[in-house]
């Protein structure tokens, strides 16, 4: 089996309103939600911490609650795979089903959760990934099937305390407008009992973008006068000119002569669980070291590679209301280049929020569990999209649950009566 053949990538409305949200455009959602967001943001609260509301009832009272989120604030993938592959289409959704009560109970063994994208039902034709998947990853994939065995709809996999659909091969192009980028795609999640009865549902954002702006520098003639007609081949040609005499055994020969090339073939990637070649820097280390001093040490500088000046993947409350930038958490390019375990060793929330009640129980926020066994992202939302996000669609799930955008803060969403004692982040 090819060494990449097995891997794991390491983000008061009723049901009719949920459906309508699923088909509304970004502009329509902005009209509906945009007015609510500024008022929420201007109340002077530290919105990244929960303000417990002891009076607001859940938006739609039911016996069950469905929390859902994307594990990352943004997944990105190559727009074109004919020359090189950095990241495949690979989006991951998480969910938790809670039976309301005192105390509430997290359910996994007697319920199922399904997912689907009402306006994004196919990917082949929106991406050429399936044409080159065999060459890049050593696997034969059925159309619209992802590398971890999930498609664009189906059952989520039950874990100990949550459900997950990993590696969904989602693109940023909707069925209704397949030529216009739309990075904040909407997924519909439905929880059912063993007999197929719907217990709860919600609509969540599955963010995905191809906006890696290599063309800002590597356009024809942009670097070392290289002109090949395509950004990707400009990059491969430059790599050959600078490094061909250093290519390791088993990986010799010009990259331009053996396209498509997977970057993680040589440069390890924890995101792909790809070991790379011993002695060579990881892909993250190599990229940040190579571009240090060439890219501004600002969020706009980061948007040269990470999605992007249009996508604006950093959209959380810390950036929009507290002025924080990528560098405030991750450090400058040189520091990121020194991270010995990128993707798995990342900034922690409790480095700044260092009181005991904010302590993470896992190294990564996106893997951490908090109050009552609820995942941190279930209440606060995804890394880089922590509520209240500037993207209107991120608010849909919170409005469905508690009638307002922002951090899930109404106790009565999960509790049937107001619980005694302190809230989830109140000092004991």
C-alpha positions in Angstrom: 0.0 0.0 0.0 1.2 3.5 -0.9 2.5 5.3 2.2 -0.2 7.9 1.9 -3.0 5.4 1.3 -3.9 5.5 5.0 -3.9 8.7 6.9 -6.0 10.9 9.1 -6.2 14.7 8.6 -5.5 16.5 11.9 -12.4 23.3 12.3 -36.9 31.6 18.4 -36.6 29.7 14.9 -38.6 26.7 14.0 -37.6 24.0 11.6 -38.8 26.0 8.6 -36.5 28.8 9.5 -33.6 26.4 9.7 -34.4 25.3 6.2 -34.7 28.8 4.9 -31.3 29.7 6.4 -29.9 26.8 4.5 -30.8 28.3 1.2 -30.4 32.1 1.8 -27.4 33.9 0.4 -24.7 35.6 2.4 -26.3 38.9 1.6 -29.7 37.7 2.8 -28.2 36.4 6.0 -26.4 39.7 6.5 -29.7 41.5 6.2 -31.3 39.2 8.7 -28.4 38.9 11.2 -26.1 41.8 10.5 -28.2 44.3 12.6 -28.1 41.9 15.6 -24.3 41.4 15.6 -23.2 45.0 16.2 -25.6 45.4 19.1 -24.2 42.3 20.6 -20.7 43.4 20.0 -21.2 46.9 21.5 -22.4 45.8 24.9 -19.0 46.1 26.5 -18.9 42.4 27.5 -15.9 40.2 26.9 -17.8 38.2 24.4 -15.3 35.4 24.1 -16.3 34.4 27.7 -19.8 33.3 28.4 -22.2 35.7 29.9 -24.7 33.4 31.6 -28.3 34.3 30.9 -30.6 33.0 33.5 -33.8 34.1 31.9 -33.6 33.6 28.2 -35.3 30.3 27.2 -34.0 28.2 24.3 -35.2 29.3 20.9 -37.1 26.1 20.2 -37.9 24.0 23.3 -37.4 20.3 22.7 -36.3 17.3 24.7 -33.0 17.2 22.8 -30.3 19.7 21.7 -28.0 19.3 18.8 -24.7 21.2 18.9 -22.6 21.2 15.8 -19.4 22.8 14.6 -16.5 22.6 12.2 -13.3 21.6 13.9 -11.3 24.5 12.4 -12.2 28.1 11.5 -11.2 27.4 8.0 -10.2 24.4 5.8 -8.3 25.1 2.7 -7.4 23.0 -0.4 -5.7 23.4 -3.7 -7.8 25.0 -6.5 -5.8 23.0 -9.0 -4.0 19.7 -8.4 -2.4 19.1 -11.9 1.0 20.3 -10.7 1.2 20.1 -7.0 -0.8 19.2 -3.9 -0.6 21.1 -0.6 -4.0 20.1 1.0 -6.9 18.0 -0.4 -10.6 18.8 0.1 -10.9 17.7 3.7 -13.6 19.3 6.0 -14.5 17.9 9.3 -17.8 18.3 11.3 -18.4 17.5 14.9 -21.6 17.2 16.8 -22.9 16.5 20.3 -26.5 15.4 21.1 -27.7 16.4 24.6 -30.9 15.2 26.3 -32.2 18.1 28.2 -32.7 17.6 31.9 -31.2 18.3 35.3 -28.5 17.3 34.7 -28.5 17.1 30.9 -27.1 13.9 29.4 -24.8 13.6 26.4 -26.1 10.9 24.1 -24.2 8.7 21.6 -25.4 5.1 21.9 -29.1 5.4 21.1 -29.1 8.2 18.6 -27.6 8.9 15.1 -26.6 12.1 13.5 -26.7 12.7 9.8 -25.2 15.5 7.7 -25.8 17.0 4.3 -25.1 20.1 2.3 -28.4 21.1 0.7 -26.7 23.4 -1.8 -23.5 21.5 -2.3 -24.2 18.0 -3.3 -21.3 17.2 -5.6 -17.6 18.1 -5.9 -16.4 16.4 -9.0 -16.4 19.1 -11.7 -15.9 21.8 -9.0 -12.4 20.5 -8.4 -10.0 18.3 -10.3 -8.8 16.5 -7.2 -10.3 13.2 -8.2 -8.3 13.2 -11.4 -5.0 13.3 -9.5 -5.9 11.6 -6.1 -4.2 8.3 -7.2 -1.0 10.0 -8.1 -0.9 12.2 -5.1 -2.2 10.0 -2.3 -2.1 6.5 -3.8 -5.8 5.8 -3.5 -8.6 5.2 -5.9 -11.5 7.3 -4.8 -15.1 7.1 -6.0 -16.5 10.4 -7.3 -17.3 12.8 -4.4 -15.7 10.5 -1.8 -13.2 11.8 0.6 -9.9 10.4 1.8 -11.3 9.3 5.2 -14.3 7.5 3.7 -17.0 10.2 4.1 -18.9 11.8 1.2 -21.0 14.9 1.0 -23.9 13.4 3.0 -24.4 10.5 5.3 -24.2 9.3 8.9 -21.6 10.8 11.3 -19.4 8.4 13.2 -20.3 8.0 16.9 -17.4 8.4 19.3 -17.4 8.3 23.1 -18.9 11.7 23.6 -19.5 13.1 20.2 -20.1 12.4 16.5 -17.7 13.2 13.7 -17.6 13.2 9.9 -14.0 13.6 9.0 -12.5 14.6 5.7 -15.7 15.6 3.9 -14.5 16.5 0.3 -16.3 19.8 0.3 -15.6 22.6 -2.1 -16.3 26.3 -1.9 -18.7 26.2 -4.8 -22.4 25.9 -4.3 -24.7 23.9 -6.7 -26.8 27.0 -7.3 -23.8 29.2 -8.2 -20.9 26.8 -9.1 -18.6 29.4 -10.6 -18.5 31.9 -7.6 -16.5 31.2 -4.5 -18.6 30.9 -1.4 -16.3 29.9 1.5 -18.9 29.7 4.3 -20.9 26.6 3.2 -23.9 25.4 5.2 -24.4 21.9 6.5 -27.6 20.6 7.9 -27.3 18.2 10.9 -30.1 16.0 12.1 -30.3 13.8 15.2 -32.6 10.8 15.2 -33.5 8.0 17.5 -33.2 4.3 16.6 -36.6 4.4 14.9 -35.8 7.3 12.7 -37.7 10.0 14.6 -36.1 13.4 14.4 -35.0 14.6 17.8 -33.2 17.8 16.9 -31.5 19.5 14.1 -29.3 22.5 13.4 -27.5 24.3 10.6 -23.7 24.9 10.9 -21.0 26.5 8.8 -18.5 24.3 7.1 -15.8 26.8 6.1 -13.6 26.0 3.1 -11.5 28.0 0.7 -8.9 27.8 -2.0 -7.7 31.4 -1.4 -4.0 30.7 -1.0 -2.6 33.8 -2.7 0.7 32.4 -4.0 0.1 34.5 -7.1 0.8 37.7 -5.1 4.4 36.8 -5.5 4.8 33.8 -7.8 3.1 35.2 -10.8 5.0 35.1 -14.1 8.2 37.0 -13.6 7.4 37.7 -9.9 10.3 35.7 -8.4 13.7 35.2 -10.1 12.2 36.1 -13.4 10.6 32.7 -13.7 7.8 32.5 -16.3 6.1 29.2 -16.9 2.5 30.3 -17.4 1.1 29.0 -14.1 1.8 29.9 -10.5 2.3 26.3 -9.5 4.9 25.5 -12.1 6.6 28.8 -11.3 7.0 27.5 -7.7 8.2 24.0 -8.7 10.7 25.5 -11.1 12.1 27.8 -8.4 12.3 24.8 -6.1 14.2 22.8 -8.7 16.6 25.7 -9.3 17.4 26.1 -5.6 17.2 22.6 -4.3 17.5 19.9 -7.0 21.0 19.0 -6.0 19.8 18.3 -2.4 16.8 16.1 -3.2 17.0 12.9 -1.0 17.4 9.4 -2.2 14.2 8.0 -3.6 13.0 11.5 -4.4 15.5 12.6 -7.0 14.7 14.2 -10.3 13.3 17.6 -11.1 9.8 18.2 -9.6 8.8 19.6 -13.0 9.4 16.3 -14.6 7.2 14.2 -12.2 4.1 16.3 -11.6 1.8 16.3 -9.7 4.0 16.6 -6.6 2.7 16.2 -3.1 4.6 18.7 -0.8 4.3 16.3 2.1 6.1 13.6 0.1 9.3 15.1 1.5 8.2 17.8 4.0 6.3 16.2 6.9 2.8 17.4 7.6 0.9 16.6 10.8 -2.2 17.8 9.0 -1.9 14.9 6.7 -0.2 12.5 9.1 2.6 12.3 6.6 6.1 11.6 8.0 8.0 13.2 5.1 11.8 12.5 4.8 13.9 12.4 7.9 16.3 15.4 8.2 14.1 17.7 6.2 12.0 20.5 7.8 8.3 20.0 8.1 6.2 21.8 5.5 5.1 24.4 8.0 8.7 25.0 9.2 10.0 25.2 5.6 7.3 27.6 4.4 7.5 30.0 7.3 11.3 30.0 7.4 11.5 30.6 3.6 9.0 33.5 3.7 10.2 35.2 6.9 11.3 38.7 6.0 9.4 38.6 2.8 5.9 38.7 4.2 4.6 41.4 6.5 4.2 40.3 10.1 0.5 41.2 10.2 -2.8 39.4 9.6 -2.8 40.8 6.0 0.7 39.3 5.6 -0.6 35.9 6.7 -3.4 36.2 4.2 -0.9 35.9 1.5 -0.9 32.1 2.2 -3.8 31.5 4.6 -7.4 32.3 3.3 -7.3 35.2 2.6 -8.0 38.9 1.9 -11.4 38.0 0.6 -12.2 35.0 2.7 -10.9 36.5 6.0 -10.7 33.2 7.9 -9.7 35.0 11.1 -13.1 36.4 12.0 -13.5 35.7 15.7 -14.3 38.1 18.5 -10.7 38.5 19.6 -9.8 39.9 16.3 -12.9 42.0 15.6 -13.5 43.4 19.1 -10.2 43.1 20.8 -7.8 44.0 18.0 -5.8 40.8 18.2 -3.9 39.6 15.1 -2.4 36.2 14.0 0.9 37.3 15.5 -0.5 37.9 18.9 -1.2 34.2 19.3 1.1 32.4 16.9 4.1 34.7 17.1 6.0 36.0 14.0 7.1 34.0 11.0 10.4 33.1 12.6 8.8 31.8 15.7 6.3 29.7 13.8 9.2 28.3 11.7 10.7 27.0 15.0 7.6 25.1 16.1 8.8 21.5 16.4 5.3 20.0 16.1 3.2 22.3 14.0 -0.6 21.6 14.0 -0.3 19.6 17.2 1.6 22.2 19.2 -0.4 25.4 18.9 -1.4 28.4 21.0 -3.5 27.6 24.1 -6.5 29.7 25.3 -5.3 29.2 28.9 -2.0 30.8 28.2 -3.8 34.2 28.5 -7.0 33.1 30.3 -4.9 31.5 33.0 -7.4 31.3 35.8 -8.2 27.7 36.8 -11.8 27.9 35.5 -10.5 28.4 32.0 -8.0 25.6 31.9 -8.0 23.4 28.8 -8.0 19.7 29.5 -6.2 19.0 26.2 -3.3 20.6 24.5 -5.5 21.9 21.6 -8.6 24.0 22.2 -10.4 22.3 19.3 -10.0 18.9 21.2 -10.9 20.2 24.7 -13.9 19.5 26.8 -15.5 21.9 29.3 -18.7 22.3 31.3 -20.7 19.1 31.7 -18.7 17.2 29.1 -19.6 19.7 26.3 -16.8 20.3 23.9 -15.4 23.9 24.2 -16.1 24.5 20.5 -19.7 23.4 21.0 -20.4 26.6 23.0 -17.7 28.9 21.8 -17.3 27.8 18.2 -14.3 26.9 16.1 -10.7 28.1 16.4 -10.4 31.4 14.5 -14.2 31.8 14.5 -14.9 32.1 18.2 -18.3 33.7 18.8 -19.3 36.3 18.1 -17.9 35.9 14.5 -18.0 38.7 11.9 -19.5 36.1 9.5 -23.3 36.2 9.7 -23.7 32.5 8.9 -21.7 31.5 11.9 -24.5 32.8 14.1 -27.2 30.6 12.7 -26.7 27.7 15.0 -26.6 29.9 18.1 -29.8 31.7 17.1 -31.5 28.4 16.5 -30.5 27.3 20.0 -30.9 30.5 22.1 -32.6 33.1 19.9 -29.5 35.3 19.6 -26.0 35.1 18.2 -22.9 34.7 20.3 -21.5 32.2 22.7 -24.0 29.7 23.9 -24.9 31.2 27.2 -28.5 30.3 28.1 -28.5 27.6 30.8 -32.0 26.6 29.7 -30.9 25.4 26.3 -29.7 22.2 28.0 -31.2 22.4 31.5 -34.9 22.1 31.9 -34.8 24.4 35.0 -32.2 26.8 36.2 -29.4 24.9 37.9 -28.0 25.8 41.3 -24.4 26.8 41.7 -21.9 28.5 39.6 -21.8 28.8 35.8 -19.3 27.0 33.6 -16.5 29.6 33.9 -17.3 31.1 37.3 -14.5 31.0 39.9 -15.3 28.4 42.5 
